[in-house]
Amino acid sequence: MSVPSLWADEGATLSAVQRSWPQLWALLGHIDAVHGVYYALMKVWLGVAPINAFTLRLPSLLAVGALVALSHMVARVWFSRGWATVVAVLLALLPRTTWMAIEGRSWAIGSLVVLAATFALVKWVQNRRTSALVLHALLLAVGISMNIYVVFLVVAHGVSLLIQRLPRPSLVRWGVAVILAIGAAAPVVVAAGQQRGQLGDRQPLGVIGWARDVVVNQFALGDTPGGAATWVPQTLWAVAAVGFALVGWCLVLVATVRAVMESRSGAERSPSRQVLVWALPWVAIPPFLVLVASLVTQGNLYHPRYFAFTAPAFALAVASGLQSLGGHRLSLRRARAVVAALLVVLSVPVQLSQRDTNSKGGYDWSQVAAVVSSRSRAGDGVYFGSNPPTRVVSLAYPSAFGSLTDVTVVQTPAAEGSLDGEAVRLTPEVLQKTPHRLWAIWSDRDRGEAADLSILVAAGYSEAYRWSGTESTVVLMER
């Protein structure tokens, strides 16, 4: 769990929690309001636990364990004990699930809250107990506060209730509960709306890109290592992810066809149909509504990780498809066993790719920190390239940079109420008072590295050591 390097998103988490409560509140007023509840939880946790990659990711790992266990309980509503175990195993195998288990962000905890909210709603439909509906509303409010895209799950739940022909008085009660839940989460929703740049992907994807993300990346990948993978070649994990996604969606199609046939034959209350009444809207409607909103606003509001909370529904639908392959014929049972084994085999290369050092989008911050920590001396200076900013690496790995002097910082991220802080440009005037040994760190996407090096050389520095990783360049300059 500690092997993959921390990356930008996790660096943002550590940047947020390593500040006072007033400073955290100031940050949320400018950026990352959508993660405010999670930051508060993690600030409490990391206030008593040491700050490192393991402790940052531990709550996510525990949340995924609880998510898998709860999925078994939810599946028992429609499946036998054995098939409920299949659902739990499928959820545990999903690359999206294994990814969020080692991600220091809110996705795992948020997914657990959403599954619990849905379970409470399912139970309310069965018994109409007010306590179940109240619990659903409370959990829904927490879920929306942790991920505002959960609000689209309300539409999916509404469709499920309408398909089940819930009596109008019951629909009204549910509607009131939902309105109260959304109202409770409204401050987060409003703040996030004012920080729209935080939502979605930075680049427009187009139809093909969206199709790829929804069909493959949403469940069969995390944030990939790209070509930086060393444990598993990119071709292998990419092909395995596509294969896993196609097999999974084919099983969902099989389950859907079976449910339609049962509905036409009058078996509307069959367990196989009922599970899809909940699972299919849950899987399909939230991303569909966000894609429509993206088209309307002419921006990309979609990102696969925002829909990690649909993973349990996908596991339910896939398990239903596997169950549909069974029957009295031996050939069908053998086919089911082969397909199940194929899902397991295809998941392995993707899961291994997630546990490489550079698995988080190719980031190499742990290696950068190791280089600086092993070779630096107390009192050395450090310069962080600014386009894109690299200062967050010092917040992700504070022990490696604690004895160094940041030569361009004006305001720390905590003082400025941002993730990156405020810094002056690197100039000869700035370098007049800097230490004789200076560490310079640039992202490989920083086009200003050559200009910065020229300024350093003009100030009397010469290159004494260079390290290049998958994402970053570290240079020791001496004079």
NUMI-626245 format. One record per atom (N, C-alpha, C, O): x, y, z. Coordinates in steps of 0.001 Angstrom, whole numbers, plus 500000, padded with zeros to 6 digits. Each point is the difference from the previous one (the first is absolute). Layout:
residues N
XYZ...
//
This chain:
residues 479
500826498792500000499174501208500000500861501260500000499563501053499534501659498843500986500889501152500039500886500110498777500693501004499831499301497974499301500919499991498859499692501097498983500903500752499636497860499365499897499738501066499014500308501377500573499618500314501128501062500489498101500311501360500430498723500803500207499019499826499277501006501045501707498921500978500118499996500873498752501036500204499367497786500309500286499902500809498794499209501256500293499709500300501158499938500441497791499430501343500171498764500004500892499900500825500908499154498265498848498766499991500794500291499705501465499454500649500892501407498374499349500335499661501378500856501097500634499908500253501201500915500387497991500744501147500494499071501109500451500273500687500984498613499489498286499014501001500398499384499656501350499762500883500824499978497821499400499466499582501289500967500358501130499598500562501019501676499106498788500991500282501042500233501498500169500251500469501110499667500276497799500107501451500101498865500559500851500199500915500799498611498524499018498829500503500724500053499674501484499668500841500835500751497935499498499900499579501403501141500523500854499902499990501227501195500473498143501130500507500779499895501515500229500967500741499823497856499682500567499770501405500310498963500086501107499313499022500295500576502142500310499049500160501102498578499963499457499777500092498793499264499771502121498600499987499578499606501302499301499335499942498966501044501229501552499681501232499255500650500030498618499392500468499038501834499038500863500672499964498707499314499021499047499897500264498802499638498612501731499265499046499165498700500626499501499624499826498841499702500894502032498746500670499607500273501033498910499215500132499061501883500594501059500357500986498981500290499324498667499630500515498946501031498333501100500273499250498773498711499602499303499867500167498788499188499310501973498743499524499419499186501142499420499153499778499135501088501431501324499320501145499417500510500349498619499323500692499241501885498826500424500583500287498694499983498790499069499818500144498790500370498667501775500203498822499173499662498750500816500089500005501228499529498941498081499810498672500599498878499918501023500064499172500908498915501661498972498849499872500905499351498632499876499420499494500961500678499906497855499402498684499770500655498926500867499422498934500209501776501343500294500700499017500826500076500423501462500738499398500780498508501632499599500115500554501336499692499013501110500730499946500990498208499271498870499634499033501037501107498964500155500370499636501116500150499896497765501082499014500041501245500594500642500645499348500822499698501883498812501170500640500599499850500101501522500959499778500740497853500554499712499772500115501442500219498651500687500638499926501051498834499025498354500189498659500567501478499626500036500494499477500998500206500797497900501411499629499917500856500869500914501025499538500500498577501701499726500755500856500917499937499424501417500994500006500726497847499504499651499870499373501320500860498740500073500719499783500975499198499390497985500748498740499980501510500247500001500723499409500802499749501449498316501436500250499902500500500921501106501197500268500096497891500214500735500422500718501194500516499064501080500739500420500890498868498294499032500459499011500986500915498953499384500736499322500716499223500539497953500841499026499310501148500717499301499848501155499602501291498186500240501107500621499259499611500219498541499193499252499448501376501765499938499659500321498615500934499268499054501191500303499924498260498736499361500735499297498958499001499375499052498791500099500214501701499256498736499104499448498991499087498927500590498828499914499633501696499275501269499203498920500577498838500542500812498856499590499801501430501338501119498925500513500846499008500836499194498814500038500329501658500629498625499089500766499152498996499086499317498823500340499882501640498504499669499160499090499223499240498985500850499059499368499520501344500475501734499371498988500852498486500176500126499286499004499888500177502209500340498541500133500075499299499523498727498916499421500074501685500816498770499399499535498745499995498483499938499017499394499574502079499994500850500070498539500000498935499402500913499318499043499630500545501525501562498989499507500935498588500223499451499119499157500172500676501977499170498686500289499419499661499010498897498849499576499888502131500047499294499747499015498947499685498642500615499134499281499501501559500363501575499665498751500682498556500005500484499281499014499841500301502099500750498612500117500450499038500020498822498898499458500083501520501172498813499164500051498797499734498605499463498865499675499649502163499504500284499851498633499500499100499190500936499130499258499545501085500890501763499165499274500962498541500428499904499100499162500040500666502147499833498629500496499890499358499562498692498794499756499953501999500143498986499431499547498719499445498590500120499023499655499334501593499535501509499475498648500235498631500077500663499086499262499633500773501632501344498709500155500678498937500518499044498859499539500021501521501426499138499043500536499033499585498931499009498821499878499669502142499351499855499700498958499001499079498921500554499267499361499245500765500430502069499136498969500594498519500339499862499143499133500173500556502123499516498602500369499771499450499240498800498820499651499976502028500089499025499542499372498758500682498652499712499447499172499276501725500611501276500770498796499672500088499056501195499760500390501143500592498355498563500328499046501047501321500410500653500689500899499517499650498441501572501248500328500691501206499800499079500925500812499988499049498101499245501108499726499093500146501058498924501113500437499709497783499980499697500069501014498956500276501388500572500570500847499313499036499392501922500369501263500651501516500067500187500605501066499898499992497777500378501460499945500099500641500304498653501038500659499941498350498866498976500498500303498661499972501506499751500945500558499441497978500094500971499912501459499852501140500684500741500657500887499455499576498700501784501054500613500806501371499778499364500830500908499974499404497883499514501285499700499355500170500834498731501080500533499744497858499579499467500069500811498780500307501458500327500808500638499326498550499876501702500267501384500389501453500166500439500646500994499668499862498030501079501387500059500453500981499899498839501110500525500078498484498799498837500874499834498835499979501194499061500935500189499222498028500610500837499896501118499069501234500906500131500301500453501104500410499820497813501147500894500082499664501372500581500841500616500655497949499864499116499612501271500608499986499879501522500385500936500701499176497921499806499964499787501447501405499883500566500317500628501010500533498568498345501357499824500506500794501299499905500896500247500807498770500581498206500663501301499885499611500911501159500866500608500629497831499491499657499611500955501045500386499503501388499976500775500956500381497936499174500466499488501286501366500552500368500356500037501178500423500399497815501329500541500275500095501444499508501048500442499529497853500272500589499942501400499571499624500867501183498930499822500583501936501118499782499740500869501139499052501121499662500338501176500135498475498460499425498935500951499674498680499432500517499978498969500671498936501707499013498714499676500625499222498891499306498916499638500458501607499814498449499178499116499166499543498753500742498836499616499885502044499746500867499632498757500680498975500255501098498992499300500088501268501703500748499060500311501079498665500450499423498942499603500490501105501229498466498761500453499371499202498852499398498773499984500095501905499061499291499310498846499417499339499161501078498899499485499810501779500381501325499407499257501115498734500688500494498998499338500271501041501978499847498818500750500452498852499843499011498849499832500404501458500223498299498954499866498973499378498618500039498781499867499892502040499100500261499457498642500062499114499848501230498943499375499928501477501187501197499182499925501209498683500755499825498957499546500468501090501610498855498783500770499745499038499224499118498792499999500236501747499343498752499157499204499099499402498803500729498831499663499810501981499703501023499509498852500775498849500426500901499002499289500120501140501876500516498927500498500864498724500246499196498897499734500477501262500777498294498823500243499156499344498692499581498774499891500006502025499128499634499451498687499633499219499414501165498907499466499813501651500631501389499306499482501173498711500765500266498999499414500415501025501890499349498778500786500202498905499578499026498830499921500373501545499813498395499015499537499021499376498687500459498822499745499749501965499430500920499497498705500458499109500120501228498977499321500097501411501553500855499260500005501271499298501310500338499193500045500928501107501038498318499402501330500187500230500576501400499203500801500490501879498788500137500295500545501324500618501384499866500910500215499200498589500707501584500478501375499923501487500096500326500717500817499422499740498347501503501406500037500387500916499720498813501065500606499883498530498483499239500810499677498816500050501189499047501049500284499421497824500415500409499956501157499113500829501157500570500684500701499254499257499495502058500804501051500632501481499694499834500795500889499695499572497843500508501397499614499825500443500215498560501112500466499753498028499199499304500303500235498596500271501477499731500967500345499321498187500517501208500158501442499768501293500518500625500714500792499384499584498769501821501227500445500665501240499566499220500915500793499778499105497946499813501146499489499251500111500660498633501103500249499513497759500032499874500011500675498706500592501398500131500767500433499141498881500272501927500563501337500223501512499933500172500724500842499468499754498169501268501455499832500172500651499644498670501059500527499659498303498575499588500550499595498713500133501159499030501021500130499324497951500720500602500050501163499110501061500981500473500674500630499184499478499502502127501007500915500539501421499544499675500915500818499901499265497865499934501323499474499685500258499927498500501151499994499566497777499948499641500117499934498542498688500524499426498989499298500013501026501926499488498731500616499596499338499265498836498812500202499747501933498948499536499393499251498903499046498927500521499214499438499237500858500280502067499059499052500594498578500525499892499051499219500080500779502091499738498652500547499862499284499390498801498773499904499992501989499682498993499383499368498829499487498597500314499169499461499270501329499951501818499485498693500410498542500105500423499255499023499919500336502157500530498599500200500381499082499704498813498947499382500156501462501064498665499201499722498793499948498502499748498945499457499671502191499877500482500046498554499784499090499273500985499270499085499618500775501318501634499120499397500996498539500262499669499153499121500161500558502077499380498623500312499620499498499112498887498860499538500036501983500219498972499623499101498903499735498599500540499029499353499605501831500179501295499806498663500581498673499913500746499295498996499901500366502039500835498731499991500747498805500054499065498984499354500255501125501407498670498893500081499046499791498667499293498861499582499789502217499754499847499881498694499338499298499005500920499251499135499547501005501006501751499370499083500957498578500426500364499338499353500811500195501751498574498628500483500197499690500242501478498981499558500531501929501153500099499799500352501398498756500879500121499791500874499160499388498918501853498790500827500168500358501485500100501066500358500501498047500483499025500265501436499973500319500567501380500932500797500106498356498841500949500355500545501326501435499660500396500696500820500598499739497968499067501367499599500320501007500791499169501056500382500503498623499861498241500880500813499162500129501420500552501081500589499976497821499945500514500030501344500577500890500024501238500798500919500181499062498070500667500839499926501205501480499937499616500838500683500588499463498490498422501388499898499551500472501333499421501132500418500240498003500244498999500369501278499414500314501048501055500949500771499853498263499258501203500247500949501087501342499699500656500774500912500292499498497805499939501266499602500622501180500418499135501018500465500513498846499371498179501078500359499080500227501517499986501141500462500006497787500289499975500116501462500010500719500475501258500844500895499939498820498502501200500676500366501248501481499635499946500851500749500478499448498089498931501403499571499896500799500948499115501113500397500345498314499958498519500689500930499093500135501367500652501018500673499838497946499740500904500081501273500698501125500012501027500694501003500164499480497869500525501072499921500993501373500094499349500941500539500583499163498928498201501278500023499288500160501229499118501029500165499346497956500703500630500000501151499093501220500898500130500515500452498977499981499834502237501184500877500077501188499465499204500712500765499350499500497922500702501095499404499236499719500098498510500888500328499214497873499387500400499634500048498579500176501408499442500534500174498904499020500823501842500121501390499544501467500402499897500413500606499011500371499058502008501425500350499984500714499318498837500846500604499341498809498142500416500626499272498897499610500604498654500808500052499072497948500402500836499560500638498762500769501270499699500205500352498838500223500339502216500788501216499817501464499701499685500754500879499583499631497855500628501364499564499682499946498999498857500585498920500081498717501439498866499695499059498922501252499426499348499961498903499442501147501830500624501232499505499403500511498737500665500852499305499447498620500388501764500416498796500698499280498760499495500393498880500327498563501305498884499150498891499597500380499499498623500237500782499079499818497920500796500213499394498697501453499953499584500902500286500788499308499345497956501330499909499425500375501338499392499130500814499688502137499410500148500438501302499490499811500127498496499782501099499489500299497789499807499940500038498549498694499383499496499571498972500525499793501626498476498824499369499393500374498640499416501053499845499380498078499182500825500312498645499565499423499670498630500622499257499240498223501269500429499332499595498782499260498690500220500136499366501047499086500235497963499151498813500125500830498745500224499666499179500855501413500666498384500825498797500134500662499954501375500049498948500638500451502179499808500631500047501318499023499694501115500331499264500930498476501287498990498993499709501013499626498522499986499879499378501055499936500056497746499651498584499900501088499133500627499708499042500716501544501304499009501110499239500573499988500095501521500173498997500692499623502208499823500030500183501444498849499282500691500191499362501035498612500744498388498831499381500631500057498481499899499704499305500972500672500176497867499975498551499791501181499312500663499842498931500590501338501666499323501210499337500504500497500631501301500082499323501025500249501967498938500707500605501130499174500079501277500549499952501100498143500167498760499179500212501181500079498833500980499943500211501212500185498573498289500042498835500876501266499168499853500395499321500948500250500714497893501098499082499718501378500634500120500999499354499685499076501891500760501286500668500195499917500952501186498920500270500527502251500237499885500054501130500920500647501135499234499766500156498801501049500641501885500831500970499282501294499290499641500786499659500884499440500118497846500959499010499538501447500476500076500262501203500026500686497842500010501416500361499983500493500430498625501137500454499865498021499409499110500437500326498648501162499122499592500013498805500295500954501770499034501155499225499571501041499835501075501063499435499743498660501051501481500987499940501078499988498669500742500867499764500842498181499366498868499888498744500726501240499139499784500502499896498881499992499487502198501142499100499890499615498567500335500591499062499466498432500756501408499583498653500361499243499322498862500224498827499700498886501923499677499155499459498933500089500929498797499751501197500145500596498299498672500072500872498815498658500663499726498945499431500279501107501771499173498773500748499737499059499229499085498789499992500222501750499365498763499141499255499074499198498936500730498820499793499714501835499526501241499321498909500703498869500509500875498882499492499923501399501524500925498928500447500887498906500732499239498838499952500404501506500725498501498980500702499213499078499002499306498782500175500009501783498788499395499182498978499334499151499260501028498829499712499750501762499977501415499248499308501047498824500846500483498920499469500258501285501840499865498918500881500444498855500020498994498829499931500375501518500165498352498962499994498962499255498668500012498774499964499902501980498937500221499363498684500040499092499849501197498891499480499877501567500971501290499187499917501216498712500794499834498918499528500350501210501686499109498823500848499814499007499364499032498798499987500264501694499489498627499095499409499003499285498774500547498801499832499776501926499305500942499360498820500588498959500438501020498895499459500036501457501525500797499061500477501002498734500582499398498894499673500432501265501198498561498823500611499384499173498985499230498778500130499932501861498861499487499242498933499330499137499240501004498867499625499698501675500155501490499209499331501036498837500876500457498913499494500279501310501810499798498905500915500331498913499918498932498812500014500320501591499901498413499030499869498906499224498690500109498786499976499798501912498935500520499340498705500176498950500092501105498876499523499846501506501097501271499059500140501110498799500853499608498871499713500398501375501337498821498911500883499575499024499272499089498786500137500150501740499091498909499136499229499091499149499017500787498809499839499737501819499507501230499247499045500819498891500707500779498885499489500099501422501681500451499006500735500774498827500432499126498847499940500429501445500493498349498938500395499072499111498810499666498776500120499964501840498746499796499224498792499678499125499588501170498852499600499809501688500496501410499202499658501178498849500973500180498903499604500396501339501663499317498942500996500122498861499710499029498828500123500353501524499493498423498978499697498995499223498740500337498849499838499595501794499269501151499319498756500367499194500143501284499389499038500464500610502161500110499202500250501198500762499846501298499418500148501075501890499555498852500795499800501224500668501309500409501223500073500115497964500959500104500554501317500300500653500074501369500828500880500235498827498232500662500546500038501348501166499041500176500433499765501129500084499675497785501117499055500112501225500726500546500227501163499667500567498163501170501199500647500574500956500517498937500579501074500162499596498176498748500934500424498959499554501301499354500835500811499599497848499399500295499499501256499446500091501114501036500350501129499658499344498575501588500002501018501042501393500585500242500135501199500247500890497970499684501345500517500222500389500988498904500692500986500257498856498740498515500321500912498906499174501277500060500441501049499531498371498867501038499192501205500181500763501031500837499860501205499793500937498313501139500830500897500811501353500272499349500467501139499973500156497813499506501388500118499554500167500788498703500897500838499906498263498912499097500201500644498701499837501518500048500859500705499472498074499835501139499940501474500106501174500571500782500506501074499673499926498213501356501116500428500830501297500087499180500791500926500175499411498114498944501197499989499159499932501052498900500975500707499745497868499391499606499920500746498745499600501467500141500537500851499291498540499458501600499414501338500000500959501096500483500089501034499337500630498800501775500896501094500432501022500420498946500103501194499719500665497877499677500948500460498964499304500559498774500508500927499369498324498517500279499276500503498832499578501451500217500147500826499099499333499491502075499559501367500272501176500969499998499865501138499549501288498422500952501176500868499999500502500216498576500442501097499657499494497869499516500412500160498602499065500968499273500449500820499199498271499083501080499045500941499400500301501421500476499996500939499203500264499216502089500337501320500537501271500540499360500121501204499776500823497911499929501242500418499343499719500547498610500596500995499587498498498355499691499649500461498661499290501351500058500238500873499166498895499288501818499236501235500121500913501164500365499854501100499467501083498658501440500883501073500468501252500143499144500815500894500223499332498212498790501163500010499112501312499900500786500995500647499673498975498536501354501191499712500798499965498550500406498964499348499869502139500133500619500035498604500399499878499890501513500969500232500723497846499416499752499748499842501425500201498572500458499793499685501172500612499445497909500076498564500303501436499575500301500943500462499358499205498664501612501245499276500229499638498647500610499162499945500900501445498966498638499611498668500483500039499848501508499135499336500571501856501267500095500117499777501443498848500626500775499722499583501124499599501408498299498862500598500691498838499019500154499085500231500791500959498677498451498894499044500024500424498664500585499444498953499669501551501102501207500402498792500730498832499451500809499937498800500266499135502075500129498857499548500807499041499099499224499097499414500597501078500462498084499157499084499225500597498598499922499366499098499453501840500697501081500659498696499907499165498865500619499905498938499385499484501233501803499179498902500540498847499618499079499666498820499892499727502150499447498900499703499077500498499193498813499326499074499549501852501271499941500574499251498889500271498560500424499733499072499236500790500731501966500251498645500487498700499209500118499964498818499656498975501815500824498696499331500083499503499579498624499517498881499827500602502014499190499519499700498651500826498909499341499447499126499333501876500911500846500864498968499420499701498645500626499935498992499296499882500974502021499663498741500671498678499451499498499852498789499836499184502091499919498720499559499443500183499382498623499348499011499663501542501575499542500290499423498689500658498651500108499666499089499243501272500757501687500629498692500211498962498960500413500011498867499520499106501534501366498958499084500448499103499580498841499519498868499954500264502048499116499149499703498851500604498950499075499284499357499233502026500471500840500648498999499154499824498587500521500357499035499323499089500837501888499828498686500585498764499302499462499309500509499117500435498345501420498848499211499585500277498540500251500974499641500662498159499517498802500165498559500203501022499410499049500528498918500255499759501771498655500945499450499035501427500189500495500385501079500451500393497839499455501382500021500459500832501007499214500892500637500561498828499512498147500776500915499163499837501439500465500953500777499957497840499586500489499775501365500490500747500252501304500574501071500196499416497941500689500705500163501267501504500108499771500691500757500682499808498470498342501422500094499670500330501363499401501047500576500295498067499934498871500206501318499408500046501068501086500805500930499936498325498928501063499993500964501102501317499963500764500539501045500367499978497759499872501265499867500715501151500603499190500889500639500562499089499156498123501053500548499138499957501520500000501040500653500088497768499911499815499859501457499975500444500601501338500680501025500026498936498339501077500407500488501317501520499963500144500613500942500503499985497953499045501461499886500067500667501054499118501041500550500360498352499728498483500553500998499090500012501384500655500961500753499846497973499579500881499964501287500702501126500102501023500637501045500138499597497866500568501074500003501003501357500199499337500807500817500444499434498425498490501289500069499306500231501394499417501101500541500101497865500040499289500152501314499374500203501112501024500598501030499688498915498771501518500157501044501020501423500075500550500422501051500482500318497844499449501323499938500642501004500998499412500625500736500764499559499322497886500980500972499480499662501442500364500900500802500250497815499535499781499604501370500334500306500282501460500512501069500333499180497983500539500271500201501420501493500121500270500416500812500826500391498389498488501449500101500171500519501351499520500902500579500606498522499916498301500442501302499484499696501122500978500652501044499973498357498747500894499634501023500981500944500027501199499926500907500828500948498114499266500861499880501176501468500205499676500877499600500767499384501018498108501352500371499621500349501342500645499107500721500446502161499613499606500420501274500591499356501186499296499610500975500643500281498941498035499497501124499202498562499789499535499601500514498955499622498731501819498641499642499587499033501173499971499027499979499247501225501035501554499075501124500096500285501003498889500649501021500230498876498693498589500178500924498887501450500205499598500331501001499364500543498056501001501415500127499682500779500829501008501199500210499819498151500267501241500676500873500966501151499273500698499924498805500283501144501955499987501212499445500594500423500754501257501184500026500336497870500580500353500330500859501136500732499246501101500867500577500657498815498164499564500701499255501050501477499870499654500855500041500884499443499803497829501399499908499577500694501357500107501168500077500381498109500990499282500549501345500159500359500232501469501091500479500307498000499184500586500238500200501427501177499156500479500799500452500819499307498324498671501102499123500407501347500562499553500981499947500742499059500595498033501242500590499488500418501191500850501152500094500424497914500811499823500309501198500779500376499635501431500952500550500554498309498533500035500254499618501382501376499372500177500674500250501000499745498937498037501264499277500138501221500859499689501093499694500475498752501371498742501154500773499543500049501438500527501026500668499874497896499800500701499992501401500444500670500156501350500194499033500737500157502219499573500572500352501285499125501074500649499345500783499313500656499238501994499236501035500705500493501375499562501203500257499971497868500613499693500351501343499557500071500148498497500141501117499503499766497779499749499933500092498536498749500776499598499014500029500738501032500591498102498828500663499463499245499064499070500542498990499551498216501346500164499205499231499049499165500968499168499398500939500521500583498815498209499177500793499083499007499073499328500384498972499442498340501385500607498953499204499385499542500668498702499569501153500001500532498109498897499490500514498736498533500358500125499254499378500757500344501630498491498660500566500230498990499742498897498864500461500114501488498831498832499051499847498897500085498598499382500724499811499022498553499204501525499091500081501146500770500026501315501158499587500042498217500892501032500696500126501281500363498635500580499225499049499906501946500868500687500460498738500586500130500078501517500431499035500630499204502099499966500175500172501442499202498983500815500377499681501127498533499810498316499157499059500752500776498745500379499648499336500976501407500322498270500779498808500344500594500125501393500175498993500687500143502236499747500565500201501331498952499808501086500342499706501145498375500459498505498925499752500954499613498533500019499527499480501010500681499857497851499729498570499942501054499205500764499694498986500627501548501484499314501110499332500690500756501030500847501136500347499676498250500139501396500584501110500767501350499670500629500842500888500134499382497873500249501259499663500682501208500187499097501100500250500492498719499634498188501120500131499071500407501453499793501122500272499575497978500663500721500263501407499683500035500895501238500180501212499883499649498196501305499889500804501210501226500835500317499875501069500597501325498460499011501232500722500329500472500920498880501069500602500101498135499512498822500391500812498848499299501355500026498918500143500571501710500842498807499438501347499915499389500228498630500692499934498984498011500335500991499308500288498742500370501427499581499626500960500675501100499182498224500617501294499675499063500974499297500315501187499911498549498350499591499106500931499294498640500168500663499204500826499554500510498420501489498680500075500615499794501352500684500895500507500677497933500060499141499600501232500666498970499689501072500095500465501136498920498737498474498999499524500944499866498493499824499893499505498878500113499781502223499795498567499934498569499716499539499142500878500089500591497917499423498623499677499610499001500237501123498893500482499760501492499184501457499080500191501129499724501475500246498864500386500274502178500441499628499827501425500261499186500687498917499232500919500283500937498634498473499294500643498895498585499469499826499172500648499360500541498177501205498693499397499797499879499325498653498939500014499377502179499382500170500019499307498716500724498673500162500447499661501095499668499587497812500728498741500034501479500174499669500820499159500369499527501924498938501363500170499507500765501139500668501227500037499914498091500883500741500666501141500596500331501074498970499679499872498819500969501183501654500411501095499121501513500067499968500647499935501046499929500197497759501458500049499861500381501100499028499227500360499112501977500169501068500528500972499046500699499246498871500339498824500135499866501861498773500722499395498881501461499819500362500546500747500813500079498266498585501426499792500189500761501068499210499900500057498774500852500780501922500744501093499356501404500058500588500245499433501065500692501252498250501346500165500578499972500688501355500820499699500867498241501223499321499907500699501276499631499038501131500552500080501098498522499023498627499600499009501003501174499105500365500167499622501159500642500041497846501094499047500210501215500610500693500947499282500318499046502026499920501139500624500669500144499534501453501104499995500545497794499617500074500036499635501421499663498530500232499701499611501129500342499598497861499642498580500144501216499180500427501135500435499806498635498359500786501104499141500443500894499577498826499618500105498834501565499422501507500948499580498980499572498699499312500396499724498867498807499501501822499448498767499398498495500195499839499296500334500953500238499456497851498589500250499702499421498836499202500518499628498947498393499804501578499283498931499293498901500623499156499197500786500503500764498871498232498952500500499092499162498822499525500534498975499578498148501183500495499072498920499647498997500524498986499303500983500249500632498356498617499049500363498954499146498800499612500458498858500033498314501414499606499196499001499311500502499905498568500448500995499431499481497827499989500429499842498612499083500719499021500300500103498810498567500397501710499096500800499159500321501484500093499342500821499361501673499526501436500373501402500212500933500454498885501137499540499900498369501365499269500807500500498884500982501089500428500777500503499188499180499856502098500894501045500466501298499488500586500795500790500510499441497900499431501210499438500609501278500588499393500914500377500733499155499703497949501215500511499349500278501439500409501148500359500262497809500471499797500177501393500398500457500101501457500862500815500330498557498356500539500412500001501403501468499602500139500737500605500778499679498396498481501391499555500063500952501104499539501078500174500569498526500559498414500831501101499513500192501056501082501100500525500175497829499783500549500080500984501082500908499493501113500785500762500565499104497956499747500833499423501052501483500031499614500855500342500817499434499303497945501390500016499534500549501426500010501146500226500388498031500732499185500430501400499992500292500507501409500795500923500183498560498471500807500214500405501393501181499267500634500257500142501195500448499084498009501197499337500501499824498548500378500939499370500487497893500093499302499765498587500324500441499109498843499976500413498841500419498384501480500291498989498986499354498685500429499805499750501190499874499434497846499293498753500274500950498981500621501057499697499447498543499776501721500821499012500693499374498612499993500696498999500172498006500943499631499315498693500021498661500168499302499352501039500121500238497937499151498705500021499305499341498636500117500634498957499841498078501090500440499179498776500005498750500270499190499360501038500168500285498035498952498783500132499193499121498783500220500459498862499902498265501387500397499042498926500191498960499980498904500226500526498910498642498873501372498924499899499019499204501289499862499339500228498987500732500618502047499191501221500014500807501230500378499615501125499681501509498660501001500724501126500584501482499958499684500558498955499664500069502216500452501456500132499890500523500718501246499470501037500400501561498406500199500614500573501197501462500312499667500733499134499522499684502106500733501378500409499718500579500684501215499383500901500569501828498664499837500722500681501047500964500993499367500860499622499204498991501657501155500873501057499516500902500476501136499542500172501129501724500039498575500945500469501003500792501190499474500194500160498795500264500681502154500885501103499605501019500261501101500840500890499865
//
